[in-house]
Amino acid sequence: MLNKTTKALIIIFCVGLVLRLVGITNAFPFIFHPDEPTIIRSALGVRFNLNPGHFDWPHFYIYLNYFIYMVFAKLRDLLSILNLKDVVYFTFPIIWDDKLIFYLITRIITALFGTLTIIPMYLTGKNLFNKKTGIFAAGAVAIVPLHIWYSHYALADIPMMFFASMAIYYCTKILFLKNTKNYLLAGFFIGLSATTKYNGVLVAIPLILAHILRVFSEKDEKFFRFEGIENLIYAGISSMIAFIIGTPYAVLDFNTFIRTDGPKGALWQFTNVGSVGFLERIKNFVNIIFIQFNENMGYSFLILFILAILFVLIRVVKTHKIFEHKDLLFLIISTLVLVYYMCGVAKTRSHYFLVVYPLIILAAVGFLETILEFTKFKYSKILLAVVFIVPLYFAVRTSFIFYQEDTRVQFYKWLSINILKNTTIYYDSGDLNPLFEDNKYKSKKVNSDSIIPINSIFVISDSVNNKFRLIKFFDNTLRKGPVINVYEVIK
């Protein structure tokens, strides 16, 4: 018979998976995200050359998808051999649509990685605090809006966060126990995280901080003893082994790997993001912490994280015990150091910071449980409901947005029904390029102030033109895609 904890985790898993699978085919038959083809085309290309030939992204997720594609292809062939193709095709025709099926497979894999992240989050919360906090952490990551958003794409960010969460789990073990095994496993998962997406290597910072905090909080350890540094070296070796396992051509094609002159090289990624000065870094830091994280995490968890910082500071001042709440201290310092470091680049896109999300969530729910235990709060259930209902609302909203048809797909369907194929379509946004790649319509991309010939259709996204007659409007409220205005150019 299942215990309460297992039942809770199963419910959380199911809720998280549903939130990530609803709308998983968004925008089909088009692929609008510019990065999605990278994984799919590279994975399919492995059939002909084991070396993808580019290191703008590491290769582990490419190889994983290639393996799954091959298994899928064998199973699909088996359906034909067993004369079941017609039966299955009637219900799931997409299985035989090679232009879309591999995108769908990778999106589903990403969604599964996103949902499975509840496991390391539960284990870490339990290890740092207790089982209840582990459940809180699992529930929190299941409903974080940005995590759900990127779980809908065939991208490497969410799998990277899964491995980063596993690494953080072993980092928290290092925080309390000097055990070489934990260093090796933390290093190995850091390597897997980095070989999935490069910024996963940043989890090395929490590992080092966990080591430092344990050494300084334990009287029987000294920081400069070799046996202490030795474990960090083992972790580094373990992470390099894991990275090379996932991206072997980083060694076998080293000259391409270290190129900085274009996206084929890994080091190009680090030069491409740019850098900023101290004042701009501080501005980025404040913006990321107080605005970006707040919106992308559903408000509650970021508020709790800020309160956790204040709580730890007050306790340190009041008790003069720096390590009284070593668990929260580790999570807070790791988060702030990582965010400060990452804010030193010119491009601070929201998904770059997913590697930090496990730390923020754990600090938030850890503080929540600490306060509930510390104060024996009478209305704890009401507080818990408020904390989780707010991000849950935004989580459901995110899934609903993906469930809704993209405005560009709406526009294309309308175009197919209402506009003759010999009509020339003029449009002003690169967001619409994929719609015209099939050459079904004559089309030309122009600027908003270009001269548009008479008897043509002019499509403008995200702006208005008063010179022509508006014949159709597509609103992007609670749906993906730009606002689209369709004008008829007449005398």
N, C-alpha and C positions, 0 to 999 in steps of 0.2 A: 504493500500500500504506500502511495506517495505521501511524503511528509509535506508540511505547509510550505517550507522553503522551495522544494522542488515544484510544487503546484504553482507557486508565485512566479518562479522563473519560466515555467512553461507558458503561463498566461502572458508574461512580459514578452517572451519570444514571439508568440503568436501575434500580439498587438504590433510589435515592432516590424514583423515580417509583412503583415497586411499593409501597414503604413508605407512600406517601401515597394511593395508590388503593385499597389493601386496606381494606375497610370504609367506602368513600366514601358508601355509601347508608345508613350507620348511622341507626337509629331510624325510617327510612321505614316506614309512611306518615305518621309524625308529625314535626314540627319542634319540638324541645325548646329549642334555643338561642334565647334571646329576641332576639338581634341579627340573626340570619340573615334574617328577613323584610324588614329595612330595605333591604338591597341589592336583593333580588328584586322587591319591590313597587314600589320607586322606579324601578327599571330598566323594568319593565313600564308604569309610569305615564308614562314619557317619550313614549310613543306619543301621548298626549293633551296633554301640556304639557312643553316642553323644560326648564322650571324645576321641579325636584323639590319646591321650596317649603319645604325645610328644610335647615339647614346643620349639624345635629349631626354629620354626616359630610360631608366634601367630596365632589365629584360625579364625579371622573374614573372611578372603578371602576364607578359606576352607569352612566355613558355607555358604557363599554367593554362592559359586560354587555348593555346594550340593543342595541348594534350586533351582538353575537354572537347574541343571541336572534333578531334579525330575519333574520340569515343562516340560522340554524337553521330558522326558520319557513318560509322560502323552500324550503329543501332538503326539509323535511317535506312541503310541498305538492307538490313535484316527484315524490316517491315515490308520492303518490296519483295524479298525472297519468299516471305510467308504469305504473300498476296494480301497484305493488310493495308497497302498504301491508300487505296480508294476509300476505305472506311475511315482511316485516320485523317486523310486529306479533307474529307467532308467537314470535320470538326476543327482541325488545326492546319489550314492550308499554308500558314506561314512556315511550317516545317520544311517545305520544299521551295521556299523563296530565299535563294542564296544571297540576295541583296539585303535582306533584313534579319534573317534568322540568327546570324552570328552576332549582330548587335544585340538582339534580344537575349541570347545566351549569356553574353558578357554582362549585360545589365542585371540579369538575374543573379549571376555569380557575385556581382558587386553588392546587390541587395542582401544576399546571404551573408557575406562578410560583414556588412553593416549590422545585421541582426545578431550575428554570432559575437559581436563585440560586447554584448551583455555579459558573456561568460568571464573574460578577464576583468571586466568592471566589477562584477559581483565578487570575484576572488580577491581583488585588491581592496574593495571596501570592507570585506570580511577580515582580511589580514590586518588592515590598519585600525579598524574600529570593532565591528561585530557583524553578525549575520544580517541584522536589520539594515545596517548601513550598506551592506553589500546589495541587498534587495533594492534599496533606494538608488544606488549607483547604476544598477542594471536597468531599473525603470527609467531613470533620467536619460541615459544614453539612447534608450529606445525611442524617446520622443523629442530629442533635440532637433529643431526644424532644419538647420543647415545640414546636419548629418543625414536626415531623411532626403533633403534636396539632392545631395551628391550621391546618395545611394541609388538614385534613379538613372545614373549615367554609366556608360561603359568606360570608366576612368579608374585610375589607380589610387586616388586619394583615400577612399574608404577602406580598401584592403590594407593600405599603409597604416591607417589608424588602428586597425585590428591588431597588427603585429606590434605597433607602438604601445598599445594597451597591454599586450602580453609582456613586453619589456618593462613597462612601468610596474607591473605586478611583481616581477622579480627584483626590481629596484627597491620596492617597499620591503621586501624580505631582507635585502642588504642593509636597509636602514636599521634593523634590529638585530641582525645576526651575521657574524663573520663566517661565511660559508662559501668556499670556492665554487661549489655547484651553482649557487645563485648568481655569482658573477658570470660564470660561463653561459648560463641560460639567458641572463639579461643581455649579455653581449650578442648572443646568437639571435635573439629576437630583434635587437637593434639592427643587426645586419640584414635580417629579413625585411624589416621595415624600410631600410635604406635601399635595398635591392628591388623593392616594389616602387618606391618613389624617393628621390634623393633626400628630401627634407626629413625623412624618417631618422636620419643619422643624428638629428638634434636631440633624440632621447638619450644620447650619451651624456648630456648635461645633467639630467636628473640622476643618472647612475653615479656620476662623480659627486654630485651634491649629497646623495644618500650615503656614500662612503665617508665623505667629510663630516657630515652631521653625526654619524654613528661614532666615528673616531673621537670627535670632540665631546660627545655626550657620555662615552664610556671611559671610566678611569683607567681600565687595564689596557687601553690601546694608545699607541703613539702614532702620530700621522706619518712621520718620516721613517718608520720601520719598513724594511724591505718586504716583509711578509704581507704588509698592508698594501703597498704599491704593487706587489706581485699579482695580487688578485685583479687589480685594474688592468694590468698588462694582459692577463689571461682573457679578461672581458674584451679587450681590444682585438686580440688574436681571434677569438671566437666570432666577433662581429665581422671581421674581414673574411673569415672562412665562409660565413653565411652569405655575405655579399657576393663573393666570387661564385658560390654555388648557383645563386640566382642570376648573376650576370657574368658568366665565365669569359665572355669576349672583352671584358674590361682588362683582362690580362692577355688574352690571345690576340686581341686587336688593340693593343695599348696605345699605339700612335693615334688612332682615330678617337679613342676614349678621351685623351687629354687635349684634344683640339679645342681652341677657344674662338676660332674664326667663323663658326657657323653651328647650326643646330645638330649637326652630326656628332659633335663632341660633347662630352659630359660637362667639361669645364665652361662651355659656352653658357650653360644654364646659370652658373654663378656670376658670370659677367653680364648676362642679359638683364638680370633683375635690377642692376644699377646700385647706387649707394647714395646716402644723404648725410648731411652734416648733423651736428649734435642737436641743434634747436629743432630741425625738421624731424629728427628721430623722436624727440620728446613729444612733439605734436602728434606724430603717428601713434606713439605709445598711448597717449590719452584718448585719441580717437578710437583705436582698436579696443582698448579696455572698456571704455564707458559707452561707446556707441555701437561699434560693429559686433562685439561679443554679446552685448545686451540684446540687440535685435535678432541675431542669429541663433541665440540659445533660448529664446523665449522668456527673457527678463528674469524670471525667478532665480535661476541658478547663478547668474552673474551678481544679482543683489546679495544672495547668500555668500558668494565668494568675497565680495567687498566687506560684508559684515564679519566674515571669518578673519580677514586681515585685521580689522579693528579689534576683534576679540582677542587675538593672539597678542597684539601690541599692548592692550590694556592688562592682560594677565602677566606679561613680562614686566611691565612697569610696576604692577601691584605686588607681585611675588618675587621679583628679581630672579626668576627661574626661566632661563631661556628655553630649556628643553622640556618644560612641563607638558607642552602639546607638540611634541616632536613630529607627530604624524601630520598635523595641519601645517606646521612650520615647513616641513619638507615640500608639501604640495604647493604652498604659497610661494616660497622662494623659487622653486623650479619653474613655476608659471611666470613669475615676474622676470626672471633672468631670460627665459626663452623668448618671451614677448619683446623685451627690450632689445635682445639681439636681433630678432627678426624684423623689428621696426627700423633697422639700419639700412634697409634696401628701399629703392624707389617704388617698387611694385609691392603693395601690401594687400593682395587679393584675399578674400575671405577664406577660400579653401586652403591657402598656404598655412593657416593657423589651426587646421584640424588636429595637428599633432599635439596641440596644447589642450584641446578640449577634455581629454580624460582627466587631466590634472585639475582643471577648474571644477568639473563635475564632482570629482572625489572630495575636493576641499569644501564644496558647497554642501553636499549631503553629509559629510563628516562633521561639519560645523552644526548642521541641523540636528543631527543625532546627539552631539555633545550638549547642545543647549537643551534639548528635550530631556536628557538625563540629568543635566546639571540643575535645571529649574523645576523638574517634574511638572511641566506646563499642563495646566488643567484642560486646555482646549487643543491638545496636540493633534487630534484627528482633523480638526478644522484647519489648523495650520498646514498639515500635510496636504490636505485637499487643495488649498489655495496654491501651495508651492507647485504642485504637479498639474493642476487643471489649466493654469495659464499657458505653460509650454505645450500641453496636450492640445489645446485649442489651435495654436499655431502649427503644430505637427499635422493635425487633421486638415487644416487650411492648406498646408504645403502639398499634401497628398491630393487634395481636391484640385489644386491648380494643375497638377500633372494629369489628373483624370480628365480635365477639360481639354477640348481640342485647341491646339495652338492657333493663334490668329492667322498665321501664314497658311496653315492647312485649310482653315475656313475660307480664306481668300482664294486659294487655288481651286477648291471645289466650286465656289461661286463662279470663278472665272470659266471653268470648264462647262458650266451650264449656261451662262449668260453672255459670254463674249465669243464671237466668231474666231476661228483659228487663224484667219489671215489678217487679223487685227494686230497692229504693232503695239506692244506694251512698253511704255517708258517708266522707269522706276528710279528712285533716288537713294536706295539703301542697299548696302552689301548683305544685309540680313535676308534679303529676298533672293539672292543669287541661286540658292539650291532649287528654287521653284522653276527656274527656266533652263536648268541644265539638260532637260530632256528634249529641248528644242521644239516642243509642241506649239509654242507661240514664238513669233518674232519678238525679240526683246532687246532693250538697250538700256544700260545704266547711265543716268545723266545726273547733273546737279539740279537742285531745286530751282535755280534761276535760269536754267537752260531754255532755249526756244523749243517748244513742243509743236510738232506739225498738227494741222487740223485733221479731224476724224481719227484720232488715236486715243489710247487710254493712258492716263498718267497716274501712277501710283506713288503716293507719298506716305512714308511712315513717320510717326511721332511728330508731325507738324501739319499745318493747315495752309492751303493755297486758295486765296479768294478770287483768283483770275478765272478759274474754271468751275464747271458745274459738278458738285459732289453727287455721285450716284450710288455710293456704298461706303459704309463706315464699319470698321471692325474694332470693337473695344477690347482692350486686354485686361479688364478688371477680373481678377481671380482666374487668369489663364496666362500661359506663356506666350511669348511673341510680342512684337511691337504693336502700337496703335497703327491701323492701316486706313488711309483715306484713298478712295478710288475716284478719280475725276474723268469726266468725258471732255475731250478738247474739241469744241465746236466753234463756229463763227459767232 
